[in-house]
Amino acid sequence: MNGEWLVALLLVIGVLFTLLGSLAQILLPDFNSRLNGPSKASTLGLLALLLASALHFGANGQGSWHELLIVLMLFIAAPIGSAVLAQAALRRNVPSVADVRHIAKDAGEPGNSD
């Protein structure tokens, strides 16, 4: 009975973290902030969901290594993917919100004839 509650709790935590990451992906203002926070929240959400799956099927005698391999690949691939995207954004000079606000402030000042 306690195992079922733990699985249910992990499922709820996983869904909430994944939902939080998805909402952050939509609501955050620029590429740089969308890259960091949501990827961490979604990774933690998927980790909780996979842990719930492993506990549920392991308790029923149907355990496998699939969940652990997925977690391993996720924790290897997610940081590498984020680093590659950040490097591409730097090379393409993708502006952040702070850069855009600074440009808008400078353009609004009198006597600035850029």
Secondary structure, 3 states (H helix, E strand, C coil): CHHHHHHHHHHHHHHHHHHHHHHHHHHCCCHHHHHHHHHHHHHHHHHHHHHHHHHHHHHCCCCCCHHHHHHHHHHHHHHHHHHHHHHHHHHCCCCCHHHHHHHHHHHHCCCCCC
